[in-house]
Each structure stands twice: as structure tokens, then as C-alpha cells.
């Protein structure tokens, strides 16, 4: 009788243990995958980052409707980087402590770099949706660090080729010296334009925050005749610079980079000053530009009850989808496995087809550049361009 009782106890314990193991299995597999964002919702970086937050959240919603990543639900948590490099770094540390498996950094090297450095220390992937400095890559930040954006080598070369093919032989360059983005964009534009056979009459400078373009304007007026002006700056001062030029009666074409793709600039210039302006950017929000754009626009309208206001929503969507595909291909959220998957995959995105070079070559992005023309402050898509003989970083 006693033996029978003992056997009954053992059998019950075995059943309880097996049930506990079964219960633990599904619970572990259903743990949420946390994607952290250190994107800036306030300050001068916000016009690029805040729309990306909306795009990222929309992507997470759609992933969860389809079962998440690796059969697990996905959560996106963004903590405001406040357009301050120190805050961005601290935010990344906090997200990593919360268990983030990957981080989305601000769309600029100076502001986004601190997030990538913290992610690298933790051994996880960090991607900037649109940082275009050649410094944003594995050579400077580490083997798990990427940017989706074309580097300024490509961005500068694309507009240089465009200007040359338009028949513009002489240019005047104004460079905002506040951050690496604006400085390196001008540098690679000048290199490639000269390589085409063009001439730069003068290289002027400006510092973001000055809100006074009078000295540069005097030099522009005194300069020899030029076919166009290349201005490497960003809002809010970019609007002031262009208005000052147009108000002075200088009507030549103005050329720039992706910082021009800002509804704030379109509004600041208005119909009167917002014409004959050309820039390259990351995509264009109209059906047919890329294969999935039409569906994305429908999903965005359904969630936010309005049309998207800036191209950066597409970069936010794309960065989450890249992370999802990398995790699925790696069958893991491990940073090294994800990075390897990203190095060996061509991604078809709202921002075009993208592939990265290996770690030894800096994770250089190979991606086309869409060109846009601004007429009466209304952006119009010109087409995609992949420049040739891109300058070395």
C-alpha cells in the first residue's frame, strides 16, 4: 500500500513537471521582441526623426497582424533623443537595459552615432534610417552598425551629375559648417562636379543658428556669373538662406541634398520663393515609385487618417522591416547573426533596393537616389539615379 502510494506521488510529480515544462515552452517563445528607438521628437533633428517614429510604429503594427517576428510579438518603444548627442547615448543605454534586441538611431551621424556606439558595446544591431555621412558605418562605429541612407558620396555625386547633365557648367557653393552631414555633402558634391568638368567659382560657409545671410549674400552678388548655387544646410536656417537669395533677385537654380525634403522648408518658401530648386532624397510618396508604396500609403491613411507629410515616414517603416527580415533570416535576434544576414541580403524597400558592403568595406550602402524638383513649393518626382564613379569616402 505504501509502495503504491509512493508511486502515485511520483507519477503526479512527473505529470506536474511535464505540464510545467510545456507551459514554460510556449511562454518563452511568445516573449515580445523589443525594438528600441532613440529618435528625436524635439529639437532641430525632429523634422527627420519624428515622422520616422510614425513609420516604424506602423511597420510594427503590420508585423504583429501577420504573427510578429519569429512567431513573437514585436514592441517598439521610442525615447526622445532631444536632438542632443549625450541624451541619445543615454537613451540607448536605457533601451538596452529594457531588453531591446535592436536600436533605431537618429538620422544623422553626430546625433545618431552615440546610439550606435552604445548598441555596439551591447553587441546588438543599430540602424539609422537616413544618416548619410560616410562615417556612419562599421569602420567608425563597429561591425553591427548600419545606415540605410546613401552616403554623402552618392548623394553629392547624384546632384553633381544632375547639374552637369542640365548643362550647368559653373557653380557657387555654400556650406553650413555645423555638422558633418553638411560639410561632407558639399565636399563630395564638389569633387564629383569637378570630375565631370564643372567649375566651382567660390566656396562660402555659414553656421546654423546665425539667421543672418547678409555677408554671404554680398559675396554672391559680387561673384562672377554662375549657373546654379549648391547649398548644403538644413532647416530652420535653410529657409532663411533661400529666401534671402530669392529676395535679392538671384533666380538661378538651387541644388541640395535630402535635408530639403522637409515640409517646413516648403511652407517657409511658399509659392513665391519655392521654385527652381532640386534635391536628391530617399523616396517619393506616390503610388508606383516603388512596388510596395501604394499599399504603404493605404495603411498609413487607415492608421493616421491623413496622407503622410514627409518622406521620413517611409524610412521609419523600412528600418523596422529590415530588422524583421534580418531576424527571420538569421533565425535569431543575436546581433552578430543579424548583421551577417544584413550583409548578405538585398532588401526591396519603400526607399528602393538596398544592399550593404561587408564589414571590411564599412557597410557602405548601395542604393539609388531619387531626384525631386520643387516648383511653387510643390515637390515633383524627377526619377531615380545611380551615379557613376562615386568618390571614395
GIGIKA-V283624 format. One record per residue. N is the residue number from 0. RES is the residue in one letter. D_FIRST is the distance of its C-alpha to the first C-alpha in Angstrom with 2 decimals. Layout:
N/RES/D_FIRST, N/RES/D_FIRST
This chain:
0/X/0.00, 1/X/3.79, 2/X/5.42, 3/X/5.05, 4/X/6.18, 5/X/8.68, 6/X/9.89, 7/X/10.54, 8/X/12.43, 9/X/14.34, 10/X/15.29, 11/X/16.54, 12/X/18.47, 13/X/19.98, 14/X/21.10, 15/X/22.59, 16/X/24.32, 17/X/25.75, 18/X/27.02, 19/X/28.57, 20/X/30.31, 21/X/31.61, 22/X/32.85, 23/X/34.53, 24/X/36.32, 25/X/38.39, 26/X/39.06, 27/X/40.59, 28/X/42.69, 29/X/43.96, 30/X/45.36, 31/X/49.02, 32/X/51.73, 33/X/54.27, 34/X/57.93, 35/X/60.04, 36/X/63.71, 37/X/66.23, 38/X/69.00, 39/X/71.78, 40/X/72.12, 41/X/75.02, 42/X/78.10, 43/X/80.33, 44/X/77.50, 45/X/76.04, 46/X/78.22, 47/X/76.57, 48/X/73.01, 49/X/72.37, 50/X/72.89, 51/X/70.55, 52/X/67.79, 53/X/68.20, 54/X/68.15, 55/X/65.02, 56/X/63.15, 57/X/64.25, 58/X/62.95, 59/X/59.55, 60/X/59.39, 61/X/60.17, 62/X/57.67, 63/X/54.89, 64/X/55.93, 65/X/55.37, 66/X/52.00, 67/X/53.14, 68/X/53.12, 69/X/50.39, 70/X/48.46, 71/X/48.59, 72/X/50.67, 73/X/53.80, 74/X/55.14, 75/X/58.69, 76/X/59.61, 77/X/63.22, 78/X/64.42, 79/X/68.20, 80/X/69.94, 81/X/73.01, 82/X/75.46, 83/X/74.93, 84/X/73.75, 85/X/71.96, 86/X/70.09, 87/X/69.16, 88/X/67.65, 89/X/65.73, 90/X/64.45, 91/X/63.20, 92/X/61.29, 93/X/59.67, 94/X/58.69, 95/X/57.18, 96/X/55.10, 97/X/53.89, 98/X/52.61, 99/X/55.52, 100/X/55.24, 101/X/59.00, 102/X/62.04, 103/X/65.16, 104/X/68.19, 105/X/71.54, 106/X/74.21, 107/X/76.37, 108/X/76.14, 109/X/77.19, 110/X/74.78, 111/X/71.99, 112/X/72.03, 113/X/70.08, 114/X/67.11, 115/X/67.13, 116/X/67.31, 117/X/64.21, 118/X/62.37, 119/X/63.39, 120/X/62.02, 121/X/58.67, 122/X/58.74, 123/X/58.98, 124/X/61.56, 125/X/64.26, 126/X/66.86, 127/X/70.06, 128/X/71.12, 129/X/74.83, 130/X/75.79, 131/X/78.68, 132/X/79.66, 133/X/79.32, 134/X/77.63, 135/X/74.59, 136/X/72.66, 137/X/70.69, 138/X/73.54, 139/X/73.93, 140/X/70.54, 141/X/68.00, 142/X/66.31, 143/X/64.18, 144/X/67.11, 145/X/69.07, 146/X/71.62, 147/X/72.03, 148/X/75.73, 149/X/78.52, 150/X/79.83, 151/X/83.24, 152/X/84.57, 153/X/83.97, 154/X/84.76, 155/X/88.07, 156/X/88.97, 157/X/88.30, 158/X/90.71, 159/X/93.22, 160/X/93.36, 161/X/93.60, 162/X/96.53, 163/X/98.32, 164/X/97.95, 165/X/99.37, 166/X/102.50, 167/X/102.13, 168/X/103.61, 169/X/103.78, 170/X/101.16, 171/X/100.82, 172/X/97.44, 173/X/96.04, 174/X/92.82, 175/X/90.67, 176/X/89.69, 177/X/86.80, 178/X/83.86, 179/X/83.32, 180/X/82.92, 181/X/86.49, 182/X/88.01, 183/X/86.40, 184/X/87.04, 185/X/90.77, 186/X/90.76, 187/X/89.33, 188/X/91.46, 189/X/94.59, 190/X/93.67, 191/X/93.11, 192/X/96.07, 193/X/98.39, 194/X/96.94, 195/X/97.92, 196/X/101.46, 197/X/101.42, 198/X/102.98, 199/X/101.54, 200/X/104.49, 201/X/102.71, 202/X/99.26, 203/X/98.90, 204/X/96.02, 205/X/94.51, 206/X/91.75, 207/X/89.21, 208/X/89.77, 209/X/93.53, 210/X/94.34, 211/X/97.90, 212/X/99.14, 213/X/102.83, 214/X/103.48, 215/X/101.81, 216/X/103.61, 217/X/106.95, 218/X/106.24, 219/X/105.22, 220/X/108.49, 221/X/110.49, 222/X/108.83, 223/X/110.35, 224/X/109.42, 225/X/105.84, 226/X/104.10, 227/X/100.80, 228/X/98.79, 229/X/95.32, 230/X/93.48, 231/X/90.16, 232/X/88.79, 233/X/86.37, 234/X/86.18, 235/X/87.37, 236/X/90.41, 237/X/90.70, 238/X/91.91, 239/X/94.52, 240/X/95.77, 241/X/96.24, 242/X/97.85, 243/X/100.26, 244/X/101.27, 245/X/101.85, 246/X/103.66, 247/X/106.00, 248/X/106.99, 249/X/105.24, 250/X/104.01, 251/X/102.89, 252/X/99.38, 253/X/96.52, 254/X/93.60, 255/X/90.25, 256/X/86.53, 257/X/83.29, 258/X/83.81, 259/X/86.40, 260/X/83.66, 261/X/83.28, 262/X/83.97, 263/X/85.28, 264/X/88.04, 265/X/88.92, 266/X/89.29, 267/X/91.27, 268/X/93.79, 269/X/94.13, 270/X/96.36, 271/X/99.37, 272/X/98.03, 273/X/95.03, 274/X/96.80, 275/X/97.50, 276/X/94.35, 277/X/92.11, 278/X/88.76, 279/X/85.79, 280/X/82.27, 281/X/78.77, 282/X/78.80, 283/X/80.50, 284/X/78.74, 285/X/80.00, 286/X/78.43, 287/X/79.00, 288/X/79.58, 289/X/76.21, 290/X/73.91, 291/X/71.28, 292/X/73.72, 293/X/74.15, 294/X/70.42, 295/X/70.14, 296/X/73.03, 297/X/71.40, 298/X/68.10, 299/X/69.98, 300/X/72.01, 301/X/68.92, 302/X/67.16, 303/X/70.14, 304/X/72.44, 305/X/75.35, 306/X/76.74, 307/X/75.89, 308/X/78.55, 309/X/78.35, 310/X/77.48, 311/X/74.97, 312/X/72.39, 313/X/72.28, 314/X/71.68, 315/X/68.72, 316/X/67.17, 317/X/67.87, 318/X/66.31, 319/X/62.94, 320/X/63.09, 321/X/63.87, 322/X/60.85, 323/X/58.65, 324/X/60.01, 325/X/59.70, 326/X/56.01, 327/X/55.31, 328/X/57.24, 329/X/55.59, 330/X/52.15, 331/X/51.84, 332/X/53.23, 333/X/53.99, 334/X/57.62, 335/X/58.63, 336/X/57.21, 337/X/58.91, 338/X/62.21, 339/X/62.12, 340/X/61.51, 341/X/64.44, 342/X/66.72, 343/X/66.08, 344/X/66.30, 345/X/69.29, 346/X/68.51, 347/X/70.25, 348/X/70.73, 349/X/72.71, 350/X/74.85, 351/X/75.45, 352/X/74.02, 353/X/72.84, 354/X/71.81, 355/X/71.60, 356/X/72.80, 357/X/70.49, 358/X/69.77, 359/X/72.64, 360/X/75.11, 361/X/73.97, 362/X/72.02, 363/X/75.38, 364/X/75.06, 365/X/76.88, 366/X/77.58, 367/X/80.53, 368/X/82.51, 369/X/83.47, 370/X/86.97, 371/X/87.91, 372/X/91.29, 373/X/91.86, 374/X/94.60, 375/X/95.31, 376/X/91.91, 377/X/90.13, 378/X/88.19, 379/X/88.83, 380/X/86.92, 381/X/89.23, 382/X/86.82, 383/X/84.55, 384/X/86.03, 385/X/84.72, 386/X/87.41, 387/X/88.56, 388/X/88.94, 389/X/86.87, 390/X/87.76, 391/X/85.44, 392/X/83.53
